[in-house]
Amino acid sequence: MFDKVEHWLKLCDDDMTTAKWLLKGERLLPMGFFCHLIAEKALKAVIAQNTEEIPPKIHDLKELAKRGNIADDLSEEQKLFLGNLMPLHIEGRYSEYKEQILKTLTSQKCKQYLNETEEFLCWVKKKLGR
């Protein structure tokens, strides 16, 4: 039987591998984009489990947390983290913002984003009992 939650979490794990590879190659903007994707897919796994609905085709992380009924469970640090990731999805969809976003990224900041993304994914998996 197809497990929708496992499907989303498998995509997260695959994207995590890619994000680590991108960081190693100093591809900071695509790495940030993948961190956003991982958080987005993790939240869609939450929606799939908690609501048994098909997750919406939206990219707003805070809205996805609300729709998954976990917004109130997020720590202040997690809320800040999700807010910090929000601009990073723009490059993949609207490349005219690329230079503006690139100016905000450093290798150290991207390492931090990757670590926070891993922590967030682990938190979500624990919350889902996985």
DSSP file (Angstrom, degrees, kcal/mol; ACC not computed):
  #  RESIDUE AA STRUCTURE BP1 BP2  ACC     N-H-->O    O-->H-N    N-H-->O    O-->H-N    TCO  KAPPA ALPHA  PHI   PSI    X-CA   Y-CA   Z-CA
    1    1 A M              0   0    0      0, 0.0     2,-0.5     0, 0.0     0, 0.0   0.000 360.0 360.0 360.0 141.1    0.0    0.0    0.0
    2    2 A F        -     0   0    0      1,-0.0     2,-0.7     4,-0.0     0, 0.0  -0.614 360.0-154.3 -76.4 121.3    1.2    3.5   -0.9
    3    3 A D     >  -     0   0    0     -2,-0.5     4,-2.2     1,-0.2     5,-0.1  -0.875   4.8-165.0-100.7 108.9    2.1    5.5    2.3
    4    4 A K  H  > S+     0   0    0     -2,-0.7     4,-2.1     1,-0.2     5,-0.2   0.858  88.6  52.0 -63.1 -37.1    1.7    9.2    1.5
    5    5 A V  H  > S+     0   0    0      2,-0.2     4,-2.3     1,-0.2    -1,-0.2   0.944 110.7  46.8 -66.0 -47.2    3.6   10.3    4.6
    6    6 A E  H  > S+     0   0    0      1,-0.2     4,-2.6     2,-0.2    -2,-0.2   0.868 108.6  57.6 -62.0 -35.8    6.5    8.0    3.8
    7    7 A H  H  X S+     0   0    0     -4,-2.2     4,-1.9     2,-0.2    -1,-0.2   0.949 109.1  43.6 -58.0 -50.4    6.5    9.3    0.3
    8    8 A W  H  X S+     0   0    0     -4,-2.1     4,-1.8     1,-0.2    -2,-0.2   0.894 114.5  49.9 -64.1 -40.2    6.9   12.9    1.4
    9    9 A L  H  X S+     0   0    0     -4,-2.3     4,-2.3     2,-0.2    -1,-0.2   0.856 107.5  53.7 -69.0 -34.4    9.6   11.9    4.0
   10   10 A K  H  X S+     0   0    0     -4,-2.6     4,-2.4     2,-0.2    -1,-0.2   0.912 107.4  51.5 -64.1 -41.8   11.5   10.0    1.3
   11   11 A L  H  X S+     0   0    0     -4,-1.9     4,-2.5     1,-0.2    -2,-0.2   0.893 108.5  52.3 -60.7 -39.3   11.5   13.1   -0.8
   12   12 A C  H  X S+     0   0    0     -4,-1.8     4,-2.2     2,-0.2    -2,-0.2   0.934 109.3  48.6 -61.0 -46.7   12.9   15.0    2.1
   13   13 A D  H  X S+     0   0    0     -4,-2.3     4,-1.7     1,-0.2    -2,-0.2   0.906 112.3  48.4 -62.5 -42.0   15.7   12.5    2.6
   14   14 A D  H  X S+     0   0    0     -4,-2.4     4,-1.7     1,-0.2    -1,-0.2   0.919 112.4  48.5 -63.3 -43.4   16.6   12.6   -1.1
   15   15 A D  H  X S+     0   0    0     -4,-2.5     4,-2.8     1,-0.2    -2,-0.2   0.828 105.9  58.2 -67.0 -31.4   16.6   16.4   -1.1
   16   16 A M  H  X S+     0   0    0     -4,-2.2     4,-2.3     2,-0.2    -1,-0.2   0.911 104.5  51.2 -64.0 -41.8   18.8   16.5    2.1
   17   17 A T  H  X S+     0   0    0     -4,-1.7     4,-1.9     1,-0.2    -2,-0.2   0.924 112.4  46.6 -59.3 -44.2   21.4   14.5    0.2
   18   18 A T  H  X S+     0   0    0     -4,-1.7     4,-2.6     2,-0.2    -2,-0.2   0.911 109.8  53.0 -65.2 -43.4   21.3   17.0   -2.6
   19   19 A A  H  X S+     0   0    0     -4,-2.8     4,-2.3     1,-0.2    -1,-0.2   0.902 109.3  49.4 -61.0 -41.4   21.4   20.0   -0.3
   20   20 A K  H  X S+     0   0    0     -4,-2.3     4,-2.2     1,-0.2    -1,-0.2   0.906 111.4  49.1 -64.6 -40.9   24.6   18.6    1.4
   21   21 A W  H  X S+     0   0    0     -4,-1.9     4,-1.6    -5,-0.2    -2,-0.2   0.907 110.9  50.1 -64.0 -42.6   26.2   18.1   -2.0
   22   22 A L  H  <>S+     0   0    0     -4,-2.6     5,-3.0     2,-0.2    -2,-0.2   0.893 110.1  50.0 -64.6 -40.3   25.3   21.6   -3.1
   23   23 A L  H ><5S+     0   0    0     -4,-2.3     3,-2.0     1,-0.2    -1,-0.2   0.921 107.3  54.0 -64.2 -42.9   26.7   23.1    0.1
   24   24 A K  H 3<5S+     0   0    0     -4,-2.2    -1,-0.2     1,-0.3    -2,-0.2   0.860 110.3  47.8 -58.9 -35.5   30.0   21.2   -0.4
   25   25 A G  T 3<5S-     0   0    0     -4,-1.6    -1,-0.3    -5,-0.1    -2,-0.2   0.296 116.1-116.1 -88.0   9.2   30.2   22.6   -3.9
   26   26 A E  T < 5 +     0   0    0     -3,-2.0     2,-1.4     1,-0.2    -3,-0.2   0.791  66.3 146.6  60.1  29.6   29.5   26.2   -2.6
   27   27 A R     >< +     0   0    0     -5,-3.0     4,-2.0     1,-0.2    -1,-0.2  -0.652  19.3 168.5 -92.9  76.2   26.3   26.3   -4.6
   28   28 A L  H  >  +     0   0    0     -2,-1.4     4,-2.5     1,-0.2    -1,-0.2   0.879  63.5  48.5 -67.3 -45.3   24.6   28.4   -1.9
   29   29 A L  H  > S+     0   0    0      1,-0.2     4,-2.3     2,-0.2    -1,-0.2   0.945 114.6  44.4 -66.3 -47.7   21.5   29.6   -3.6
   30   30 A P  H  > S+     0   0    0      0, 0.0     4,-2.2     0, 0.0    -1,-0.2   0.877 112.5  54.6 -62.7 -33.5   20.4   26.2   -4.8
   31   31 A M  H  X S+     0   0    0     -4,-2.0     4,-2.0     2,-0.2    -2,-0.2   0.926 108.6  47.8 -63.4 -43.6   21.3   24.7   -1.4
   32   32 A G  H  X S+     0   0    0     -4,-2.5     4,-2.0     1,-0.2    -1,-0.2   0.897 109.0  54.0 -62.6 -39.8   19.0   27.3    0.3
   33   33 A F  H  X S+     0   0    0     -4,-2.3     4,-2.2     1,-0.2    -1,-0.2   0.907 108.2  49.9 -59.8 -42.2   16.3   26.4   -2.2
   34   34 A F  H  X S+     0   0    0     -4,-2.2     4,-2.6     2,-0.2    -1,-0.2   0.856 105.5  56.2 -68.4 -33.9   16.6   22.8   -1.3
   35   35 A C  H  X S+     0   0    0     -4,-2.0     4,-2.2     2,-0.2    -1,-0.2   0.921 108.7  48.1 -61.5 -41.4   16.4   23.6    2.4
   36   36 A H  H  X S+     0   0    0     -4,-2.0     4,-2.8     1,-0.2    -2,-0.2   0.929 110.6  51.5 -61.9 -44.4   13.1   25.3    1.7
   37   37 A L  H  X S+     0   0    0     -4,-2.2     4,-2.9     1,-0.2     5,-0.2   0.901 108.7  51.1 -59.7 -41.6   11.9   22.3   -0.3
   38   38 A I  H  X S+     0   0    0     -4,-2.6     4,-2.5     2,-0.2    -1,-0.2   0.943 112.5  45.0 -62.7 -47.9   12.8   19.9    2.6
   39   39 A A  H  X S+     0   0    0     -4,-2.2     4,-2.3     2,-0.2    -2,-0.2   0.910 114.0  50.6 -62.0 -41.7   10.9   22.0    5.1
   40   40 A E  H  X S+     0   0    0     -4,-2.8     4,-1.8     1,-0.2    -2,-0.2   0.933 112.8  44.8 -61.6 -47.1    8.0   22.3    2.7
   41   41 A K  H  X S+     0   0    0     -4,-2.9     4,-1.8     2,-0.2    -1,-0.2   0.860 110.6  54.5 -68.5 -34.8    7.8   18.5    2.0
   42   42 A A  H  X S+     0   0    0     -4,-2.5     4,-1.7    -5,-0.2    -1,-0.2   0.921 109.8  47.6 -62.6 -42.6    8.2   17.7    5.7
   43   43 A L  H  X S+     0   0    0     -4,-2.3     4,-2.2     1,-0.2    -2,-0.2   0.836 108.3  54.7 -67.6 -31.8    5.2   20.0    6.4
   44   44 A K  H  X S+     0   0    0     -4,-1.8     4,-2.4     2,-0.2    -1,-0.2   0.827 104.5  54.5 -70.5 -30.1    3.3   18.3    3.6
   45   45 A A  H  X S+     0   0    0     -4,-1.8     4,-2.0     2,-0.2    -2,-0.2   0.896 107.7  50.8 -64.7 -39.5    4.0   14.9    5.3
   46   46 A V  H  X S+     0   0    0     -4,-1.7     4,-3.4     2,-0.2     5,-0.3   0.928 110.3  48.5 -62.1 -45.8    2.4   16.4    8.5
   47   47 A I  H  X>S+     0   0    0     -4,-2.2     4,-2.4     1,-0.2     5,-0.8   0.926 109.4  53.1 -60.7 -44.6   -0.6   17.5    6.5
   48   48 A A  H  X5S+     0   0    0     -4,-2.4     4,-0.6     1,-0.2    -1,-0.2   0.886 118.3  36.2 -59.1 -39.6   -1.0   14.1    4.9
   49   49 A Q  H  <5S+     0   0    0     -4,-2.0    -2,-0.2     2,-0.1    -1,-0.2   0.926 122.0  41.3 -80.2 -45.4   -0.9   12.4    8.3
   50   50 A N  H  <5S+     0   0    0     -4,-3.4    -3,-0.2    -5,-0.2    -2,-0.2   0.775 131.6  21.1 -78.9 -26.2   -2.8   14.9   10.5
   51   51 A T  H  <5S-     0   0    0     -4,-2.4    -3,-0.2    -5,-0.3    -1,-0.2   0.580  86.3-137.2-115.8 -14.1   -5.6   15.8    8.0
   52   52 A E     << +     0   0    0     -5,-0.8     2,-0.3    -4,-0.6    -4,-0.2   0.746  65.9 124.3  57.4  24.8   -5.6   12.8    5.6
   53   53 A E  S    S-     0   0    0     -6,-0.8    -1,-0.2     3,-0.0    -2,-0.2  -0.714  75.7 -96.2-106.5 161.5   -6.0   15.4    2.9
   54   54 A I        -     0   0    0     -2,-0.3   -10,-0.0    -3,-0.1    -1,-0.0  -0.665  51.5-110.0 -72.8 126.3   -3.8   15.9   -0.2
   55   55 A P        -     0   0    0      0, 0.0    -1,-0.1     0, 0.0   -11,-0.1  -0.283  37.2-106.1 -60.0 143.4   -1.4   18.7    0.8
   56   56 A P        -     0   0    0      0, 0.0     2,-1.8     0, 0.0    -9,-0.1  -0.299  24.2-113.2 -69.8 154.8   -2.1   22.0   -1.1
   57   57 A K  S    S+     0   0    0      2,-0.0     2,-0.3    -2,-0.0     0, 0.0  -0.476  77.0 117.7 -87.5  65.2    0.2   23.2   -3.9
   58   58 A I        -     0   0    0     -2,-1.8     0, 0.0     2,-0.1     0, 0.0  -0.840  54.4-153.4-126.7 166.0    1.5   26.1   -1.9
   59   59 A H        +     0   0    0     -2,-0.3     2,-0.8     5,-0.0     3,-0.1   0.366  54.9 117.8-123.0   1.2    5.0   27.0   -0.7
   60   60 A D     >  -     0   0    0      1,-0.2     4,-2.3     2,-0.1     5,-0.2  -0.630  48.6-160.6 -76.8 110.5    4.3   29.2    2.3
   61   61 A L  H  > S+     0   0    0     -2,-0.8     4,-2.1     1,-0.2    -1,-0.2   0.872  87.7  49.9 -64.6 -39.8    5.9   27.3    5.2
   62   62 A K  H  > S+     0   0    0      2,-0.2     4,-1.9     1,-0.2    -1,-0.2   0.886 111.4  49.3 -67.6 -37.1    3.9   29.0    8.0
   63   63 A E  H  > S+     0   0    0      2,-0.2     4,-2.7     1,-0.2    -2,-0.2   0.893 109.5  52.2 -67.5 -39.5    0.6   28.4    6.2
   64   64 A L  H  X S+     0   0    0     -4,-2.3     4,-1.6     2,-0.2    -2,-0.2   0.894 107.4  52.3 -63.2 -39.0    1.6   24.7    5.7
   65   65 A A  H  <>S+     0   0    0     -4,-2.1     5,-2.5     2,-0.2     6,-1.0   0.905 110.3  49.0 -62.6 -40.6    2.3   24.4    9.4
   66   66 A K  H ><5S+     0   0    0     -4,-1.9     3,-1.7     1,-0.2    -2,-0.2   0.941 110.7  49.1 -62.0 -47.5   -1.2   25.9   10.1
   67   67 A R  H 3<5S+     0   0    0     -4,-2.7    -1,-0.2     1,-0.3    -2,-0.2   0.760 109.6  52.7 -67.1 -23.2   -2.9   23.5    7.7
   68   68 A G  T 3<5S-     0   0    0     -4,-1.6    -1,-0.3    -5,-0.2    -2,-0.2   0.390 112.7-121.7 -89.6   3.2   -1.1   20.6    9.3
   69   69 A N  T < 5S+     0   0    0     -3,-1.7    -3,-0.2    -4,-0.1    -2,-0.1   0.816  87.9 101.1  61.6  34.3   -2.3   21.7   12.7
   70   70 A I    >>< +     0   0    0     -5,-2.5     3,-1.3    -6,-0.1     4,-0.9   0.324  39.2 104.5-125.1   5.8    1.2   22.1   14.2
   71   71 A A  G >4 S+     0   0    0     -6,-1.0     3,-0.8     1,-0.3    -5,-0.1   0.881  84.3  50.3 -56.2 -38.9    1.7   25.9   14.0
   72   72 A D  G 34 S+     0   0    0      1,-0.2    -1,-0.3    -7,-0.2    -2,-0.1   0.673 105.0  58.9 -74.3 -15.9    1.1   26.1   17.8
   73   73 A D  G <4 S+     0   0    0     -3,-1.3    -1,-0.2     2,-0.1    -2,-0.2   0.635  82.8 104.2 -85.6 -15.2    3.7   23.4   18.4
   74   74 A L  S << S-     0   0    0     -4,-0.9     2,-0.1    -3,-0.8    -3,-0.0  -0.431  70.4-129.0 -70.5 138.0    6.5   25.3   16.7
   75   75 A S     >  -     0   0    0     -2,-0.1     4,-2.3     1,-0.1     5,-0.2  -0.337  28.1-105.9 -74.5 167.0    9.1   26.9   18.9
   76   76 A E  H  > S+     0   0    0      1,-0.2     4,-2.2     2,-0.2     5,-0.2   0.876 123.7  53.9 -61.5 -36.6   10.0   30.5   18.4
   77   77 A E  H  > S+     0   0    0      2,-0.2     4,-2.7     1,-0.2    -1,-0.2   0.898 108.0  49.1 -64.5 -41.1   13.3   29.3   16.9
   78   78 A Q  H  > S+     0   0    0      2,-0.2     4,-2.7     1,-0.2    -2,-0.2   0.889 110.0  51.1 -66.5 -38.8   11.4   27.1   14.4
   79   79 A K  H  X S+     0   0    0     -4,-2.3     4,-2.1     2,-0.2    -2,-0.2   0.922 112.3  46.6 -63.0 -43.6    9.1   29.9   13.4
   80   80 A L  H  X S+     0   0    0     -4,-2.2     4,-2.3     2,-0.2    -2,-0.2   0.919 111.5  52.3 -63.5 -44.1   12.1   32.2   12.8
   81   81 A F  H  X S+     0   0    0     -4,-2.7     4,-1.8     2,-0.2    -2,-0.2   0.934 109.7  47.8 -57.3 -49.4   13.8   29.4   10.8
   82   82 A L  H  X S+     0   0    0     -4,-2.7     4,-1.2     1,-0.2    -1,-0.2   0.892 111.6  51.3 -61.9 -38.7   10.8   28.9    8.6
   83   83 A G  H  < S+     0   0    0     -4,-2.1    -1,-0.2     1,-0.2    -2,-0.2   0.875 108.1  52.2 -64.5 -37.0   10.5   32.6    8.1
   84   84 A N  H  < S+     0   0    0     -4,-2.3     4,-0.3     1,-0.2    -1,-0.2   0.823 108.6  51.0 -68.5 -31.0   14.2   32.8    7.1
   85   85 A L  H >X S+     0   0    0     -4,-1.8     3,-1.4     1,-0.2     4,-0.6   0.766  89.0  83.7 -76.5 -24.8   13.7   30.0    4.5
   86   86 A M  G >< S+     0   0    0     -4,-1.2     3,-1.2     1,-0.3     4,-0.4   0.860  88.4  48.9 -52.1 -46.2   10.8   31.7    2.8
   87   87 A P  G >> S+     0   0    0      0, 0.0     3,-1.1     0, 0.0     4,-0.5   0.771  99.5  70.0 -66.3 -21.4   12.8   34.0    0.5
   88   88 A L  G <4 S+     0   0    0     -3,-1.4     4,-0.5    -4,-0.3     3,-0.2   0.682  89.5  59.9 -73.4 -16.5   15.0   31.1   -0.6
   89   89 A H  G <X S+     0   0    0     -3,-1.2     4,-0.7    -4,-0.6    -1,-0.3   0.682  90.2  74.2 -80.1 -16.1   12.2   29.5   -2.6
   90   90 A I  H X> S+     0   0    0     -3,-1.1     4,-4.4    -4,-0.4     3,-1.2   0.898  85.8  60.1 -64.5 -42.3   11.9   32.6   -4.7
   91   91 A E  H 3< S+     0   0    0     -4,-0.5    -1,-0.2     1,-0.3    -2,-0.1   0.883 102.6  52.7 -56.8 -40.1   15.1   32.0   -6.8
   92   92 A G  H 34 S+     0   0    0     -4,-0.5    -1,-0.3    -3,-0.2    -2,-0.2   0.739 124.1  26.9 -68.4 -20.8   13.8   28.7   -8.0
   93   93 A R  H << S+     0   0    0     -3,-1.2     2,-0.4    -4,-0.7    -2,-0.2   0.715 131.7  30.8-110.9 -30.4   10.6   30.3   -9.2
   94   94 A Y    ><  -     0   0    0     -4,-4.4     3,-1.9    -5,-0.2    -1,-0.2  -0.753  60.9-176.9-136.0  85.7   11.5   33.9   -9.9
   95   95 A S  G >  S+     0   0    0     -2,-0.4     3,-1.7     1,-0.3     4,-0.3   0.612  71.6  81.1 -65.7 -12.5   15.1   34.2  -11.0
   96   96 A E  G 3  S+     0   0    0      1,-0.3    -1,-0.3     2,-0.1     4,-0.2   0.678  91.6  54.0 -67.4 -13.7   15.0   38.0  -11.2
   97   97 A Y  G <> S+     0   0    0     -3,-1.9     4,-2.3    -7,-0.2     5,-0.3   0.404  79.2 103.0 -94.4   0.9   15.5   38.0   -7.4
   98   98 A K  H <> S+     0   0    0     -3,-1.7     4,-2.7     1,-0.2     5,-0.2   0.898  79.7  44.9 -54.2 -52.2   18.6   35.9   -7.7
   99   99 A E  H  > S+     0   0    0     -4,-0.3     4,-1.5     1,-0.2    -1,-0.2   0.894 112.5  52.0 -63.2 -40.7   21.2   38.6   -7.1
  100  100 A Q  H  4 S+     0   0    0     -4,-0.2     4,-0.4     1,-0.2    -1,-0.2   0.919 114.5  41.9 -62.4 -44.5   19.3   40.2   -4.3
  101  101 A I  H >X S+     0   0    0     -4,-2.3     3,-1.6     1,-0.2     4,-0.5   0.892 108.4  59.7 -71.7 -39.7   19.0   36.9   -2.4
  102  102 A L  H >< S+     0   0    0     -4,-2.7     3,-1.2    -5,-0.3    -1,-0.2   0.843  96.6  62.4 -57.2 -34.2   22.6   35.8   -3.2
  103  103 A K  T 3< S+     0   0    0     -4,-1.5    -1,-0.3     1,-0.3    -2,-0.2   0.743 101.6  52.3 -64.2 -22.7   23.9   39.0   -1.4
  104  104 A T  T <4 S+     0   0    0     -3,-1.6     2,-0.4    -4,-0.4    -1,-0.3   0.582  95.4  87.9 -89.8 -10.1   22.3   37.7    1.9
  105  105 A L    <<  +     0   0    0     -3,-1.2     2,-0.3    -4,-0.5   -76,-0.1  -0.739  45.9 170.9-100.1 136.9   24.0   34.2    1.8
  106  106 A T     >  -     0   0    0     -2,-0.4     4,-2.4   -78,-0.1     5,-0.2  -0.888  46.6-109.5-127.7 164.2   27.3   33.2    3.1
  107  107 A S  H  > S+     0   0    0     -2,-0.3     4,-2.1     1,-0.2     5,-0.2   0.910 120.7  50.1 -59.3 -41.8   28.8   29.8    3.4
  108  108 A Q  H  > S+     0   0    0      2,-0.2     4,-2.0     1,-0.2    -1,-0.2   0.913 110.1  49.1 -64.4 -43.3   28.4   30.0    7.2
  109  109 A K  H  > S+     0   0    0      1,-0.2     4,-2.5     2,-0.2    -1,-0.2   0.893 111.2  50.3 -63.9 -38.6   24.8   31.1    7.0
  110  110 A C  H  X S+     0   0    0     -4,-2.4     4,-2.5     2,-0.2    -1,-0.2   0.867 107.3  53.2 -69.4 -35.3   24.0   28.2    4.6
  111  111 A K  H  X S+     0   0    0     -4,-2.1     4,-2.4     2,-0.2    -1,-0.2   0.910 110.3  49.3 -61.7 -40.8   25.7   25.7    6.9
  112  112 A Q  H  X S+     0   0    0     -4,-2.0     4,-2.8     2,-0.2     5,-0.2   0.933 110.2  49.7 -63.3 -46.2   23.4   27.0    9.7
  113  113 A Y  H  X S+     0   0    0     -4,-2.5     4,-2.4     1,-0.2    -2,-0.2   0.909 111.2  49.8 -59.0 -42.3   20.3   26.7    7.4
  114  114 A L  H  X S+     0   0    0     -4,-2.5     4,-2.4     2,-0.2    -1,-0.2   0.922 111.7  47.7 -64.8 -43.2   21.3   23.1    6.6
  115  115 A N  H  X S+     0   0    0     -4,-2.4     4,-2.4     1,-0.2    -2,-0.2   0.923 113.7  47.6 -62.0 -44.1   21.8   22.2   10.2
  116  116 A E  H  X S+     0   0    0     -4,-2.8     4,-2.5     1,-0.2    -1,-0.2   0.857 110.1  53.3 -65.9 -34.5   18.5   23.8   11.1
  117  117 A T  H  X S+     0   0    0     -4,-2.4     4,-2.6    -5,-0.2    -1,-0.2   0.919 109.4  48.1 -66.0 -43.4   16.8   22.0    8.3
  118  118 A E  H  X S+     0   0    0     -4,-2.4     4,-2.4     2,-0.2    -2,-0.2   0.924 112.9  48.3 -61.6 -44.2   18.1   18.7    9.5
  119  119 A E  H  X S+     0   0    0     -4,-2.4     4,-2.3     2,-0.2    -2,-0.2   0.902 112.1  49.2 -62.5 -41.4   16.9   19.4   13.0
  120  120 A F  H  X S+     0   0    0     -4,-2.5     4,-2.6     2,-0.2    -2,-0.2   0.919 110.6  49.9 -65.3 -43.1   13.5   20.5   11.7
  121  121 A L  H  X S+     0   0    0     -4,-2.6     4,-2.6     1,-0.2    -2,-0.2   0.914 111.1  49.0 -62.4 -42.8   13.2   17.3    9.6
  122  122 A C  H  X S+     0   0    0     -4,-2.4     4,-2.4     2,-0.2    -1,-0.2   0.904 111.0  50.9 -62.0 -41.2   14.1   15.1   12.6
  123  123 A W  H  X S+     0   0    0     -4,-2.3     4,-2.5     2,-0.2    -2,-0.2   0.917 111.2  47.8 -61.8 -44.6   11.6   17.0   14.8
  124  124 A V  H  X S+     0   0    0     -4,-2.6     4,-2.1     2,-0.2    -2,-0.2   0.929 111.1  50.5 -63.8 -45.0    8.9   16.5   12.2
  125  125 A K  H  <>S+     0   0    0     -4,-2.6     5,-3.3     1,-0.2     4,-0.4   0.913 111.8  47.9 -60.3 -41.9    9.7   12.8   11.9
  126  126 A K  H ><5S+     0   0    0     -4,-2.4     3,-1.3     4,-0.2    -1,-0.2   0.918 110.1  52.1 -63.2 -43.1    9.6   12.4   15.6
  127  127 A K  H 3<5S+     0   0    0     -4,-2.5    -1,-0.2     1,-0.3    -2,-0.2   0.843 111.2  48.0 -61.0 -34.2    6.2   14.2   15.7
  128  128 A L  T 3<5S-     0   0    0     -4,-2.1    -1,-0.3    -5,-0.2    -2,-0.2   0.467 116.8-114.7 -86.0  -1.9    4.9   11.8   13.1
  129  129 A G  T < 5       0   0    0     -3,-1.3    -3,-0.2    -4,-0.4    -2,-0.1   0.823 360.0 360.0  73.7  31.0    6.2    8.8   15.0
  130  130 A R      <       0   0    0     -5,-3.3    -4,-0.2    -6,-0.2    -5,-0.1   0.375 360.0 360.0-112.6 360.0    8.7    7.9   12.2
